[in-house]
Structures are given as C-alpha cells and as structure tokens.
Amino acid sequence: MASVTVENYVKTIWLEQQQTDELIPMGRVATVMGVTPGTATTMAKTLNKAGLIRYEPRDGLRLTAGGEELAMHVLRRHRLVELFLVQVLGLDWSEVHEEAEQWEHVISDRVLERMDRILNFPRVDPHGDPIPDASGALPEQDGMCLTEVSEGKAVAVSRIVDQDPAFLQYLDRVGLTPGTELEVLGQDRMAEAVTLRVADGELVTLGRAAAAKILVTRSGS
C-alpha cells in the first residue's frame, strides 16, 4: 500500500499534467507540494525507482501508467468522499475539500464502494470534477471556460476549477453552482468583466479572472 506522501505526490502530479503535455519541472513540483526543491527531488527519485514516474533530472517528470493508475484511485476516493460529505452528511461544498484530503488516505475500498452505491454511482463531485469509476476510467466531460462564451448565449455551470473556500462561498451566494443555468449578457475585455443573468433573473458581474475558473456547457446539454 502506498504511503500518504506517495499518494499526495502522484495525485498532485496528475493534476499538474492536465495543464500541459510537457514534463513537469521539479521547481513546479516543489511549489505545489509546498516543499523545498531538495525534498521534491528526493521524492522524485523514490517515485522513479518505484516505477510511478519517469524522471529526467534536468527536464522534470511525468507519471507512468502505474503512477496514473494510483492517481486515479486517490482521486476516486477524494471525489466520492466530497460528494458523500455534501449529500449524506450535509456539509457545505466549501468545506469538504480539506476533509476529503484526510479521508482519501484511510478509507477502505469496501466502504468506498458502499458510498458509490448509496450515491447511485455518480459521475461528478460537488464541484463538477469527474469521478473515476472503479476501473480507474475518468468520465469524459464537455465544457468551455465562461470567458469564452459569446454574448447572448445560454449555458449551464458544469464545473468549478478553484476550490478555495472563500471563492466557493461567494459562488454559492450569487447562485453560480454546478447545474445553474445562466445567460451571458456581456464580455467586457477592457473592464475585465463578465456580466451574467442567472436563472432567477438576478444580474451578476464577475471579473474575468473569477469567470475563468467556471466551466460551462450549452444550457440543457
């Protein structure tokens, strides 16, 4: 069984890989893990020896097939736990990320599969992130960044890519949670603002930096 540290590294590396097809630089790994470059390098050598990453000292690293399999297992536990905490235990969606960070390393497969059945085999977590199935396959997702939607288009929120609690609480207050339908009224690039009309008719204006963290699909899809 992999250690908590190993699981955290492979999950973090997988998430970083979603942003690029290149090797992940060691400096980036150290930054996102909150450790010194020397500590990150030592762990990279350990993961490489275990066959979980391909490590090139001057260029960076990338997960192997085995590393990706482990990352999917950790992500499945994390995201199912988040949904369980929201739907069954009633925790706020802004609270569950930190809780799931703890649960993901200790929950047994037996309990996890029972959660999956109770939740009716969900495809996404409370933030719209896809949940790998029991085989490690990740559901395909459509979606585009809210900043890319043309004025006058109707869309629905599908995913929030920033799980900062304050940001999630703000989105909850203004009604921009996954599943919410809205209309894009304006894309003002000079003012760095996006103006929306949400389902109840309320107008919401977001900075483009905030809007870039919201993924949407065509309304009704």
C-alpha positions in Angstrom: 0.0 0.0 0.0 1.4 3.4 -1.0 2.2 5.9 1.8 0.2 9.1 2.3 3.1 11.1 0.9 3.4 9.0 -2.3 -0.3 9.3 -2.9 -0.2 13.0 -2.4 2.6 13.4 -4.9 1.1 11.2 -7.7 -2.3 13.0 -7.3 -0.7 16.4 -7.5 1.5 15.5 -10.4 -1.6 14.1 -12.3 -3.4 17.4 -11.7 -0.5 19.4 -13.0 -0.3 17.2 -16.1 -3.8 18.3 -17.0 -2.3 21.7 -17.7 0.5 20.7 -20.1 1.8 17.9 -22.3 5.3 18.6 -21.3 7.3 17.2 -18.4 6.5 18.9 -15.0 9.6 20.9 -13.9 10.9 20.0 -10.5 10.6 23.6 -9.3 6.9 23.4 -10.1 6.5 20.1 -8.2 8.2 21.7 -5.1 6.0 24.7 -5.2 2.7 22.9 -5.5 3.7 20.4 -2.8 5.0 23.2 -0.5 8.4 21.6 0.0 12.0 22.5 -0.8 13.4 21.6 -4.2 15.8 19.1 -2.5 12.8 17.4 -0.8 10.9 17.2 -4.1 14.0 15.8 -5.9 14.5 13.1 -3.2 10.8 12.0 -3.6 11.1 12.1 -7.4 14.0 9.6 -7.2 11.9 7.4 -4.9 8.8 7.5 -7.2 11.0 6.8 -10.2 12.5 3.8 -8.5 9.0 2.6 -7.7 8.0 2.9 -11.3 5.4 5.6 -10.7 7.1 8.4 -12.6 9.5 8.9 -15.5 12.1 11.3 -14.0 14.6 13.2 -16.1 16.8 15.3 -13.7 17.3 18.3 -16.0 13.8 18.4 -17.5 11.2 17.2 -15.0 8.9 14.3 -14.5 5.7 12.7 -15.7 3.6 9.8 -14.4 4.0 6.3 -15.8 0.9 4.2 -16.5 1.3 2.8 -12.9 1.5 6.2 -11.5 -1.6 7.3 -13.3 -3.5 4.2 -12.1 -2.6 5.1 -8.5 -3.5 8.8 -9.0 -7.0 7.7 -10.3 -7.5 5.6 -7.3 -6.7 8.5 -5.0 -8.9 10.9 -7.0 -11.8 8.5 -6.9 -11.6 8.3 -3.1 -11.3 12.0 -2.7 -14.1 13.0 -5.0 -16.6 10.3 -3.8 -15.9 11.4 -0.2 -16.6 15.0 -1.1 -19.9 14.1 -2.6 -20.8 11.9 0.4 -20.0 14.6 2.8 -22.2 17.0 1.0 -25.2 14.8 0.0 -25.3 12.5 3.0 -23.7 14.4 5.9 -24.9 17.8 4.8 -21.5 19.6 4.9 -21.1 22.8 2.8 -19.4 22.3 -0.5 -16.8 24.8 0.5 -15.7 22.7 3.5 -15.3 19.2 2.0 -12.0 19.5 0.1 -9.9 19.6 3.3 -11.9 16.8 4.9 -11.5 14.6 1.8 -7.8 15.3 1.9 -7.7 13.3 5.1 -10.3 10.6 4.2 -8.8 9.7 0.9 -5.8 8.0 2.5 -7.6 5.9 5.1 -11.0 4.8 3.6 -11.2 1.2 2.6 -12.2 0.0 -0.8 -15.2 -1.8 0.8 -16.5 1.4 2.3 -15.8 3.4 -0.8 -17.8 1.0 -3.0 -20.7 1.2 -0.5 -20.6 5.0 -0.7 -20.6 4.7 -4.5 -23.8 2.6 -4.4 -25.5 4.9 -1.9 -24.7 7.9 -4.1 -26.1 6.0 -7.2 -22.7 5.8 -9.0 -22.2 9.5 -9.6 -20.0 10.9 -12.4 -19.1 14.2 -10.8 -18.3 15.6 -7.3 -20.0 18.7 -5.8 -17.6 21.0 -7.7 -18.3 19.2 -11.1 -15.0 17.4 -11.2 -15.3 14.0 -12.8 -15.1 10.9 -10.6 -13.0 8.0 -11.9 -15.0 4.7 -11.9 -14.0 1.6 -10.1 -11.7 0.6 -13.0 -10.0 4.0 -12.9 -11.6 5.3 -16.1 -12.4 9.0 -16.0 -15.7 10.1 -17.5 -15.4 12.4 -20.5 -16.5 15.9 -20.0 -17.5 18.7 -22.4 -17.2 22.3 -21.3 -15.7 25.6 -22.0 -14.5 28.5 -19.9 -17.1 31.1 -19.1 -14.8 33.8 -20.5 -15.1 32.1 -24.0 -18.9 32.2 -24.2 -20.3 34.7 -26.7 -22.7 37.4 -25.5 -26.4 36.3 -25.6 -25.6 32.6 -25.2 -27.4 30.5 -22.6 -25.2 28.0 -20.8 -25.2 25.9 -17.6 -22.4 25.8 -15.0 -20.7 22.4 -15.2 -17.5 22.7 -13.1 -15.6 25.0 -10.7 -11.9 24.6 -11.1 -10.9 26.6 -8.0 -11.8 25.0 -4.6 -10.8 27.9 -2.4 -13.5 28.0 0.3 -14.0 31.8 0.1 -14.5 31.6 -3.7 -16.9 28.7 -3.4 -18.9 30.5 -0.7 -19.1 33.6 -3.0 -20.4 31.5 -5.9 -22.9 30.0 -3.6 -24.2 33.4 -2.5 -24.6 34.6 -6.1 -26.1 31.3 -7.3 -23.3 30.1 -9.6 -23.2 26.4 -8.6 -23.0 23.4 -10.9 -26.2 22.9 -12.7 -27.2 26.6 -12.6 -28.4 27.9 -15.9 -27.4 31.4 -17.0 -27.2 33.8 -19.9 -24.0 35.7 -20.8 -25.0 39.4 -21.3 -21.6 40.9 -21.7 -17.9 40.2 -22.2 -16.2 43.4 -21.5 -12.5 42.8 -22.1 -11.5 46.4 -21.4 -13.1 46.3 -18.0 -12.0 42.7 -17.4 -15.7 41.8 -16.6 -18.3 39.3 -17.5 -22.0 40.1 -16.9 -24.5 37.3 -16.4 -28.2 36.8 -15.8 -28.8 33.7 -13.7 -31.9 31.5 -13.7 -33.8 33.6 -11.2 -33.3 36.8 -13.2 -30.5 38.3 -11.0 -27.6 40.0 -12.6 -24.1 39.0 -11.6 -20.9 40.7 -12.7 -17.6 38.7 -12.3 -14.0 39.7 -13.0 -12.6 37.7 -15.9 -10.1 36.1 -13.5 -13.0 34.7 -11.5 -15.1 33.8 -14.6 -12.1 31.8 -16.0 -12.5 29.4 -13.1 -16.0 28.5 -14.1 -16.6 25.9 -16.9 -20.0 25.7 -18.6 -21.9 23.7 -21.2 -24.7 24.6 -23.5 -27.9 25.0 -21.5 -29.9 21.8 -21.4 -27.0 19.6 -22.5 
